Amino acid sequence: MSYLIALDPGRSKCGLVLADLEMKVVLQGKVINAEDVIDLVIAMKKQFSLDLILLGNGTSSDYWNELLRDILLIKVVEERGTTLLARKRYYELWPPSKFISWLPKGLFIPPHDLDAVAALLLLEDFLEEKLDWPGPPIFRTSP
């Protein structure tokens, strides 16, 4: 099997997605505290035999590149606009209830941090295809 991590880097929190590329599905998606990223990436590398991590080139990208380069091969990817697009992608993955779906889409504010969805967008842009993300939306978590 082929697996890949995408990381939307931040100073205090990061969005991280682990995907199965053969199945075209997200296995894990999390918004985690920055201090937990390294341990989680190391654990995922061991469990899934990862070789590469996609790293968004935005906030604190250089910092994360420095920390992660001894753990995995890093491919820095463009992340411009992913935060804005993440809201739309969130509602594609988890549509609002029929009760509020009649409201203008611009009024919908996702109840969760969107950093993991932004990481998903990095991955989907890199692969040039959308992935499935079964299950409920993510919350901010620790590893």
VOBA-1610 file (N, C-alpha, C; in pm, whole numbers, padded with zeros to 5 digits, always signed):
BEGIN
Met+00084-00119+00000Met+00000+00000+00000Met+00087+00124+00000Ser+00029+00232-00043Ser+00102+00357-00053Ser+00032+00462+00033Tyr+00108+00522+00122Tyr+00053+00620+00216Tyr+00130+00750+00204Leu+00062+00859+00240Leu+00124+00990+00234Leu+00064+01079+00343Ile+00151+01161+00401Ile+00109+01261+00500Ile+00114+01398+00435Ala+00016+01480+00467Ala+00019+01622+00431Ala+00007+01701+00561Leu+00088+01806+00571Leu+00090+01889+00692Leu+00068+02035+00656Asp-00037+02091+00714Asp-00062+02235+00706Asp+00001+02295+00830Pro+00121+02354+00816Pro+00197+02395+00934Pro+00145+02523+00998Gly+00164+02531+01127Gly+00129+02650+01201Gly+00221+02665+01320Arg+00209+02774+01391Arg+00294+02797+01508Arg+00242+02723+01631Ser+00111+02730+01655Ser+00056+02667+01775Ser-00020+02538+01745Lys-00073+02526+01623Lys-00146+02405+01584Lys-00119+02378+01437Cys-00134+02251+01400Cys-00110+02209+01263Cys-00222+02115+01220Gly-00252+02118+01093Gly-00344+02020+01036Gly-00262+01910+00973Leu-00300+01786+01001Leu-00226+01672+00950Leu-00324+01568+00896Val-00295+01518+00777Val-00378+01416+00715Val-00288+01302+00670Leu-00331+01180+00700Leu-00267+01059+00651Leu-00365+00994+00556Ala-00321+00965+00433Ala-00411+00908+00333Ala-00354+00779+00275Asp-00444+00689+00241Asp-00412+00569+00165Asp-00433+00606+00019Leu-00324+00611-00058Leu-00333+00658-00195Leu-00397+00556-00288Glu-00382+00429-00257Glu-00446+00326-00340Glu-00597+00328-00325Met-00642+00343-00203Met-00786+00346-00176Met-00846+00486-00196Lys-00759+00587-00209Lys-00801+00726-00225Lys-00891+00771-00110Val-00839+00745+00013Val-00919+00774+00131Val-00830+00828+00243Val-00884+00918+00321Val-00816+00970+00440Val-00831+00867+00551Leu-00718+00826+00607Leu-00719+00732+00720Leu-00727+00806+00852Gln-00654+00917+00860Gln-00655+01000+00981Gln-00645+01146+00939Gly-00718+01228+01007Gly-00710+01371+00988Gly-00724+01437+01123Lys-00629+01522+01157Lys-00629+01582+01290Lys-00582+01726+01285Val-00629+01802+01380Val-00570+01932+01413Val-00504+01910+01548Ile-00371+01922+01549Ile-00298+01889+01671Ile-00210+02006+01715Asn-00180+02004+01842Asn-00089+02104+01896Asn+00047+02087+01831Ala+00114+02197+01805Ala+00242+02194+01735Ala+00344+02104+01805Glu+00343+02104+01938Glu+00443+02025+02010Glu+00422+01874+01995Asp+00307+01832+01941Asp+00278+01690+01924Asp+00307+01637+01783Val+00339+01725+01690Val+00354+01687+01549Val+00466+01585+01529Ile+00584+01612+01583Ile+00699+01524+01558Ile+00670+01382+01606Asp+00619+01367+01727Asp+00589+01233+01779Asp+00487+01161+01692Leu+00385+01232+01647Leu+00283+01170+01563Leu+00340+01129+01428Val+00420+01213+01367Val+00480+01180+01238Val+00572+01058+01251Ile+00651+01053+01356Ile+00739+00938+01378Ile+00656+00810+01395Ala+00550+00817+01473Ala+00463+00701+01493Ala+00399+00656+01361Met+00353+00751+01282Met+00292+00717+01154Met+00394+00659+01058Lys+00515+00713+01061Lys+00620+00661+00972Lys+00647+00514+01003Lys+00655+00481+01130Lys+00679+00342+01170Lys+00563+00251+01132Gln+00442+00296+01156Gln+00324+00213+01132Gln+00294+00195+00984Phe+00319+00298+00902Phe+00276+00295+00763Phe+00391+00296+00663Ser+00514+00286+00708Ser+00631+00286+00619Ser+00629+00404+00522Leu+00617+00521+00578Leu+00613+00645+00499Leu+00751+00688+00454Asp+00757+00749+00337Asp+00883+00803+00286Asp+00877+00953+00263Leu+00756+01007+00249Leu+00740+01146+00206Leu+00631+01214+00288Ile+00654+01343+00313Ile+00552+01428+00373Ile+00537+01553+00288Leu+00413+01589+00259Leu+00386+01715+00190Leu+00374+01823+00296Leu+00445+01931+00277Leu+00449+02040+00374Leu+00405+02169+00305Gly+00300+02230+00357Gly+00256+02358+00304Gly+00362+02464+00324Asn+00373+02556+00229Asn+00480+02656+00231Asn+00442+02785+00304Gly+00338+02780+00385Gly+00292+02900+00455Gly+00358+02920+00589Thr+00276+02959+00685Thr+00320+02993+00819Thr+00417+02892+00877Ser+00533+02936+00916Ser+00636+02858+00982Ser+00683+02734+00904Ser+00668+02736+00774Ser+00710+02623+00690Ser+00859+02594+00705Asp+00941+02698+00709Asp+01087+02677+00724Asp+01119+02607+00855Tyr+01052+02646+00960Tyr+01071+02584+01091Tyr+01040+02434+01084Trp+00924+02400+01026Trp+00884+02260+01017Trp+00973+02181+00923Asn+01017+02244+00817Asn+01109+02178+00724Asn+01237+02137+00797Glu+01288+02226+00880Glu+01408+02199+00958Glu+01387+02082+01055Leu+01272+02079+01122Leu+01245+01974+01220Leu+01218+01838+01156Leu+01153+01837+01041Leu+01108+01711+00982Leu+01206+01649+00882Arg+01301+01725+00835Arg+01385+01674+00725Arg+01470+01553+00761Asp+01497+01532+00889Asp+01572+01413+00929Asp+01481+01293+00952Ile+01351+01314+00947Ile+01255+01207+00971Ile+01201+01151+00839Leu+01165+01238+00749Leu+01106+01200+00620Leu+01154+01294+00510Leu+01148+01245+00388Leu+01170+01331+00272Leu+01054+01430+00268Ile+01084+01555+00241Ile+00983+01660+00243Ile+00965+01717+00104Lys+00840+01734+00064Lys+00807+01806-00058Lys+00725+01926-00015Val+00782+02046-00035Val+00712+02169+00000Val+00618+02203-00114Val+00492+02227-00078Val+00389+02255-00179Val+00320+02388-00149Glu+00266+02447-00253Glu+00195+02574-00241Glu+00069+02557-00159Glu+00049+02647-00064Glu-00073+02638+00017Glu-00158+02764+00010Arg-00123+02854-00077Arg-00198+02979-00088Arg-00346+02951-00116Gly-00432+03008-00036Gly-00576+02997-00055Gly-00641+02876+00009Thr-00562+02786+00067Thr-00623+02663+00121Thr-00713+02691+00241Thr-00681+02790+00320Thr-00764+02820+00436Thr-00904+02862+00392Leu-00911+02943+00288Leu-01042+02986+00238Leu-01117+02872+00169Leu-01045+02791+00095Leu-01107+02678+00026Leu-01148+02566+00122Ala-01086+02561+00238Ala-01114+02455+00334Ala-01259+02458+00381Arg-01316+02575+00395Arg-01456+02584+00439Arg-01547+02517+00336Lys-01526+02546+00209Lys-01607+02485+00103Lys-01588+02334+00102Arg-01463+02289+00112Arg-01435+02145+00109Arg-01495+02075+00231Tyr-01493+02143+00345Tyr-01552+02088+00468Tyr-01699+02053+00442Tyr-01772+02146+00381Tyr-01915+02123+00359Tyr-01941+02026+00244Glu-01844+02004+00157Glu-01857+01895+00058Glu-01846+01760+00130Leu-01755+01751+00224Leu-01734+01626+00297Leu-01846+01600+00397Trp-01888+01703+00468Trp-01991+01691+00571Trp-02098+01797+00548Pro-02191+01769+00458Pro-02295+01869+00426Pro-02376+01907+00548Pro-02422+02032+00550Pro-02506+02076+00663Pro-02640+02004+00659Ser-02708+02005+00772Ser-02838+01940+00779Ser-02936+02009+00684Lys-03036+01935+00646Lys-03139+01990+00556Lys-03207+02112+00617Phe-03213+02113+00749Phe-03280+02222+00820Phe-03215+02357+00791Ile-03081+02361+00786Ile-03013+02489+00764Ile-02955+02502+00623Ser-02973+02399+00539Ser-02912+02404+00407Ser-02972+02511+00316Trp-03087+02565+00351Trp-03149+02669+00271Trp-03082+02805+00294Leu-03003+02818+00399Leu-02932+02944+00425Leu-02823+02966+00321Pro-02786+03092+00293Pro-02674+03118+00201Pro-02546+03052+00253Lys-02473+02989+00163Lys-02352+02914+00201Lys-02250+03002+00273Gly-02244+03129+00241Gly-02149+03219+00305Gly-02172+03238+00454Leu-02292+03203+00501Leu-02323+03217+00643Leu-02280+03096+00725Phe-02250+02986+00658Phe-02208+02865+00729Phe-02067+02881+00782Ile-02051+02859+00909Ile-01918+02861+00970Ile-01896+02723+01031Pro-01797+02650+00981Pro-01773+02516+01035Pro-01746+02521+01185Pro-01795+02421+01258Pro-01778+02420+01403Pro-01641+02367+01446His-01550+02344+01354His-01421+02285+01386His-01309+02367+01323Asp-01187+02351+01377Asp-01069+02406+01311Asp-01057+02341+01174Leu-01016+02416+01075Leu-01011+02366+00938Leu-00870+02330+00893Asp-00774+02327+00984Asp-00636+02301+00946Asp-00617+02164+00882Ala-00689+02063+00931Ala-00676+01929+00871Ala-00739+01926+00732Val-00847+01999+00713Val-00907+02007+00580Val-00814+02084+00487Ala-00745+02185+00537Ala-00645+02254+00456Ala-00532+02158+00416Ala-00491+02071+00508Ala-00390+01970+00475Ala-00442+01875+00369Leu-00569+01840+00377Leu-00630+01756+00274Leu-00623+01824+00139Leu-00650+01953+00135Leu-00643+02027+00009Leu-00502+02027-00049Leu-00400+02035+00037Leu-00261+02025-00011Leu-00240+01891-00081Leu-00289+01786-00019Leu-00275+01652-00073Leu-00354+01635-00202Glu-00477+01680-00203Glu-00560+01667-00323Glu-00502+01747-00439Asp-00448+01864-00411Asp-00386+01944-00516Asp-00262+01872-00572Phe-00184+01814-00485Phe-00064+01739-00525Phe-00102+01618-00611Leu-00206+01546-00571Leu-00249+01426-00644Leu-00337+01457-00765Glu-00390+01579-00767Glu-00481+01624-00872Glu-00609+01540-00875Glu-00656+01501-00757Glu-00783+01432-00744Glu-00833+01443-00600Lys-00963+01431-00585Lys-01023+01439-00451Lys-01019+01303-00384Leu-01007+01308-00252Leu-01008+01187-00170Leu-01136+01183-00088Asp-01172+01063-00048Asp-01286+01045+00040Asp-01238+01057+00184Trp-01323+01110+00271Trp-01291+01119+00412Trp-01412+01068+00490Pro-01419+00936+00511Pro-01535+00881+00580Pro-01534+00919+00728Gly-01647+00910+00789Gly-01653+00937+00932Gly-01686+01080+00963Pro-01692+01110+01090Pro-01729+01244+01134Pro-01615+01344+01113Pro-01648+01472+01117Pro-01544+01575+01108Pro-01446+01567+01225Ile-01334+01631+01206Ile-01229+01624+01307Ile-01242+01736+01409Phe-01187+01710+01524Phe-01176+01810+01630Phe-01028+01829+01657Arg-00996+01933+01728Arg-00857+01954+01768Arg-00822+01848+01871Thr-00711+01778+01847Thr-00673+01666+01932Thr-00525+01665+01960Ser-00486+01578+02048Ser-00347+01542+02067Ser-00327+01405+02005Pro-00203+01363+01979Pro-00183+01238+01907Pro-00242+01117+01971
//
